[in-house]
């Protein structure tokens, strides 16, 4: 069936993620793309109706008649196929952020292939660009008969084939057509950031779409797992791949900002960063299924970021590897998903202390070594410094893994401090870390364990507690 929007907003579960290893988009079941951030996940989005229906921007392709909807990812890919069932025939829309034949394209390319099956289907489409988080006033215009959009430092154009004559009016470009069975129509949005923009021919976009499908499938075949729930495991691994930057190896915790924990609440956070905890888990997941290239790239990226702040491990880093500032801005002009304001840019948790991040990092490094990786000298020295810093810091209160404003000696943080030192000592045994301070790490490991047992254990409940000194 189709979907029902409330005040223009669709359920989060009705969105599918597509990505090209640099940017990302969210495609709704009704054929609307309500989020598009290119050329990078953390770029101010070109389309953001997900968090502001009025000025966020959207791109829709759908039948102009009543329909039902079913959809799927093409097997082994992050290419999304939506089928609209009408009385006369089916309309199939295939969505992808494409990749070039030689790797990353000089521009970003969102391809939407449109096909009719069984009968002719009337189609309506519209591009209404957004204000990029209220920072620009997009200009929709024609150049040599082609619809262009200027939105700050992004220049975009529509490549159309078989979808009628575009009409530019009221800050949008729209059109309608009847798609006949056996024909292939195309709507492609190409965007460049501070560079010239070449308009590709429709046939080249379609060829790249086919190439993108093949490339995803070739990568999926590398997943070394043959057990229960393989389809679910492959899908989860593909999502991690989509959140990994192909150039740097950075791992975004999420491609969006400000989706509320509870509709109507103000707990709306910007997750377009690389959390040490999340990145470590993602690296571990990839390592467990034999994806070696991404594991090396992402771990190297994470370690380089940490080397910039060593001997401290920050909670998260920007996707370019630089430390996040902790600046957090509320965008008051945006209404938020289902009016759950504010929309946030930045995350003040960047300046918090989270001792548990050490354990997450050392866990990922140990699993990397266990899977055949070896550490270079600079990395070994950095990890040595981190361990010594942890020996000085572990007993101090922190924010815990929940990023709480109340600092306490949280049991979860203590456990991860113990784990960091334990894994560091394992690396010493494996010859991957210098042993010069191993005796100190052994002593502090015992101290952490003893403190947790003494201060974080409840005799009455026979369990560990939330933090030291509480029931």
N, C-alpha and C positions, 0 to 999 in steps of 0.2 A: 504494500500500500504506500501511498504518498505520506508526507509528514505534515504536521500541523505546527505552525510557528506561533509563538506567543509574543505579541508586540514585535514581530519580526525576527525573534530569536528561536533557533532550532535547538533540540536537545543535543548535548555534547556527544552522546553516543551515536548520533547520526552523521558524524564527520569522519572522513578517512584522510589519513596523512599521505602526502606524496612529497618526495624530495629528490634532490640531485647531488647530495653530498656537499652542498653549499647553502642553498636556500630551502624553503619549505612552503607548502600550501596545505590548506584544509578544505576538502571538497565535501559538501553536504549531499545527503541523499536526494534532495530536490534539484540538484544540478547547479547549485550556487557555490562558488568559491568565495568564502567569507574571510579568508586569511591568506595573504601571500607576502612573504618576506624574502626578498632577493636583493642583492646577490648573496647575502648571508642571513642566517637565522636571526641574528641580533640587530639587523637593520630595521629602522623604522618602517613598518609594513606598508606596502603599496596598497593592499586591500586589508581592511580590518573591521568589517561589519560584525565580526564575531564579538567585538567589545563596544561597538557603537554603530547601531543600525542607521543613524541619520547621516553621519559624515565619514564612516569608516571605509566605505568602498566595497564593491562586490562585482563578480563576473558570473553571469548566469547563461546556461544553455539548457533548454528543456522543451518538451512538446507544448504546443499551444492549445492542446485539448486535454481532457481528463485522462489520467493514466495511473497505473500502479508501478511500483519500483522494486527492483531487485539489483543487487550489485555484488561484486567480488573483486579481489585482487587477482590479476593474472598470476598463475602459479609461479612461485619462485621470484616474484618481482614486487616492487613498490609502484606498479602501474595499476591504476584503478579503473574498473569497467562498471558503468552504471547502465542498466537496461530499463527503459521506460516502456511499459506495455500499454498500448492504446487499442481501441476497437479495430483500427485498420491495419496496424502493424506495430512492430517494436522499433524503438529508437535506441541505438547503442552509442554511448559516449565514452571514449577511452581517454583518460587524463594522465599526463605525466609531465614532470619537469625533465626535459631531455638532456642527454649528454652528447658531446661531439664525438666524431669518429677518431679524433686524436686526443681525446680526454676532455677537459673542461672547455666549454664554449667561451668565446670572448664576451658573449652576452648571456642573459638568462632567457630561457625559452619554455614557456608553458604551452603545451600542445593539447588541444581538445579535438580528437577525431570523432566525427559524427557520421553514423551509418544507419540506414533504414533496413529492416528485415521483415519480409512478408507483406509489406504494403507501404504506400507513401505516407509520410508523417509530417504535419506542419510543425515548424520549429520557430521558436522566438528566442532571441539572445540579446543581452545587454551588458555593456561594460560601464560601470559608474565608478571612476577612480576615487580614492579616499584622500583625506587631508594629511595622511602620514602622521597620525597622532597630533593633529592640529598644528603642524609646523609649516604646511604649504597650502596654497590654493591651486589645485591642479588645473591645467589648461588643456582642454580637449579641442583639437583643431585638425584640419586637413592639410596635408602636404602632398601635392601631386596626386590628389584623389585618395590618399591613404590616411586613415584615422591615426593621429598621433596624440600622445599625452605627455605633457611636461609636468613633472611633480618633483620640484626641488632638484636634486642632483640625479634623478632618474629620468631617462627619456624612454618612452615606450611607444610601440606601434602594434597595430593589429594586422595580422596576415590572414586573409579571408579567402575561402574558396567554396563555392556552392551554397552560400548562406545568404544570398540576396545583397542588395545595395545597402551599404551602411548609411545611417542617418545620424548626423551629429547635431545635437540640440540639448539645451538645458543641462550642460555639464556632463553629458553622457553620450555614448555612441551605441546605437541599437539597430536591429534589423530582424527580418523574418523571411522564411523561405519554406518550401516544401521539399523535403529530402526524399528522393526516389530510391526504391530498392536497387541494389547493385551499384549505387554511386557512393562515393566517399567525399564528404564535406569536411571542412577544416576551419577551426578558429584557433589561431595561435597568438599569444601575447608575448612579444619579445621586448626585453628591457635591458638598458645599459646604464652603468653608473659612471658618470664623468668621462665617457669615451664615446667616439662615434658609433652609430648603430647601423648595421647592414640589414636590409630587409631580405630574409631568405625566401626562396621560392616555396610554394606549398608542397611540392613534391619532395624538396629537401627536408622540410620539417617532418613529413611522414616517414621518410627514410630514417631520420634520426630517431623517431619514435620506435620504429621496428628495431633499430640498433640498441636502443635503451632497454627494450624488453629482453633482447638476447644477452646484453651485458649483465643485467640483474640475474638472469637465470644461470649464466656461467659462474657468477659469484656464489649463488646459492648452492651450486653443486660442490663447492669447497667445504660446506658444513659437514663435519665428520660426526654424524650421530645416526644411529639406527636402532631406535627403541620406541617406547611408548610416547605418544603425543608428538611425533616428529613434525607434523604439520604446524602445530602450535609453536614448537621450538623454532622452526624455520622462520615463521612469521615474526616471532619476538626478536630473532637475530637480525632480520631485515630491518626492523624498526631501529635497533641500535645502529645499524649501518647508515640508515637515513639521517640519524642525529649526529653522525661523525663527519667532521669536515675532511674532505678528501685531500686537501692541500696541507693542512696543519696537523690533523689527527685529533683536534679538540672534540670533546664529547658534550653536547648540550644536554642539560637535564630535561629540558622540554623546549618545543619550538614556539611557545606562546608566553604571554604575560597576562596576569590579572584574571584568570578564570577562578571564580570564588570557591573556597572550600565548601561553603553553604550559600545557596542563592539568597541574595539580600544582605549577606554579611560583608564586612569590610576587610576580611582576611584574604586579600587578593595580592599575590606576590609575583614578582618577575623572576622566572626560572630560566631565562636565556643566558645562563652561565654554565660553567663546568664545575660542579661540586666535586671535591676530592672524593667524598664517600660514593656518590653516584658513579663517577668516572671509574673508580676502582672496581665497583661491582660490574660495570659494563665491560671493562677490560677482562675481568675474571670470566665473565660469561663467554666472551669471544674466545678466550684461551681454551676453555673447556670443550669447545666444539672445533678446535683446530684452525681458527682464523688467525694465522700468524702475522700477516703483513699489517693488519689494522691494530693488532695488539702491540707490535713494536712501535708503530707510529703514534698511537694514543698514549702509551706509557712514556715514550720519549718526550712527547709534548707536555704531559703532566709534570714530569720531572724537571723539564726546563723552566716551567712556570714556577715550581717550588724553589728552584735554585735562585730565582729573582728575589724571593722573600726569606730564604734560609738564614738562620736556623728555625724560623717560624714557618708553620704550615697554615696557610689561610684556609678559611672554610670553603671558598670557591674562587675561581679566577675567571677573568673575561675570556671570551673565545679566541682572542688574539694572543692569549698567554700572559697578559699583563695583570697585575693585581687589581681587583675590583675596589673602587673607592669607598663604597658604603653609602654614597649619595643615593637618595631615594626621592623621586619626584612624583607628586600626585598630579595627574592630568585632569584637571577639574572640568575641562570642556567636553570630555568623553563620558558617556553615561554608564559604561560597563556592561558586561554580559548580563542580560535580563535586569538591567538597572542596578547591578551590584557594583557600586562605585566604592573607592576610586580605582581608576586604571593607573598602574604603577610602572615607572621606568626606573630601573635600579633596585637594589636590595640592600638595606642597611645591615643585614646579617653579615655582610662581608667583613665588618670590623670586630665581630664576636670572637671569643676564644672557644674552640671546640677541640678538646684534647683527643676525642675519639677519632679525629681525622688521621692522626698518626697511625693508629692501628689499621684503618682502612688502607692507607697507602702501603704500609709494610706488608700487609696481607697480599696485595696485588703484586708487589715486587717478588715475594717468595714464590707465588704461584707462577710468575713469569720464569723464574729461575728453574723451578721444578719442571717446567715444560721446555727446557733446553735453552733458555735465554742466559746471557752472561752480562755482567755489569762492567761498565768502563770505570776508569780511575776516578774521574770527576764525580760520577754518580755515587761511587762508594764513599768518597769523602763527604759529599752532601748528606748522605744517609747517616754517616757517623755524627755529623753536626746535629742532625735532627734528633738522634737518640740522646745526645748529651743535653740538648735543649729540653727534651721531654723529661729527663731526670730532674731538671730544675723546676719544671712547671706542673708535674702531674698532681701534686697535692693542692694546687690552687683551685678554687671554684671556677666553673665554666658554664656555658649556656646549654650543654647537653646536645644530643643529636636532634632535638626538637627546636633548636634555636630559640630557647626561652629567654625572656628578659631578666628572669630571676637567676642569678648565678648561685650554683650549689656544687657540691662534690657528688655528681650524679654517678650512680652505680654503673650505668652503661659506659660512661666515659672512662671510669677506672678499669673496667674489663678491657676496653680497647687500648688503654695505656699498657696494661699487662701484655696484651697481644702484640703490640708494637715491639716491645722489648724482647718478647719471646721469639718473634719472627726475625728480629735483628740478630739474635744469638744463633738462630738457625743459619742465617746467611754467613755468619762468622765460621760456623762449622763446615759450610760448603765452600769456604775459601773466597766468598764474594764480597765480604766486608773486612776491613782491618780489625784485628783483635785487640788493638791497643787499649780500648776502654771496656772490653767485654766483662771484666770483673765488676766494674761499676754497674753495668747494666744488669748483671745477675743479682747484685745486692738490691737494686731499686725494684727489680721484678718481684723479689720476695717482699719488699716493703709494701708495694701496691697490693699484693695478694693479702697480706696480713691486715692492712687497713680496711680493705673491702670486707673481709671476714669479721673484723671487729666492729666497724662503724656502720656497715650497710646490711647487717644480718638481723632479722627479727626472730627471736626465739618463739614468741607467741604465734607468729604466722608460719614459722619454719620456711622462710623464703627470704631472698634478698629484697630490699626496699628500693623506692624511687631514688632517694639520695641519702647521704650519710646523716645519721641522727634523727631519722623519721621512721614512723611505722607505716 
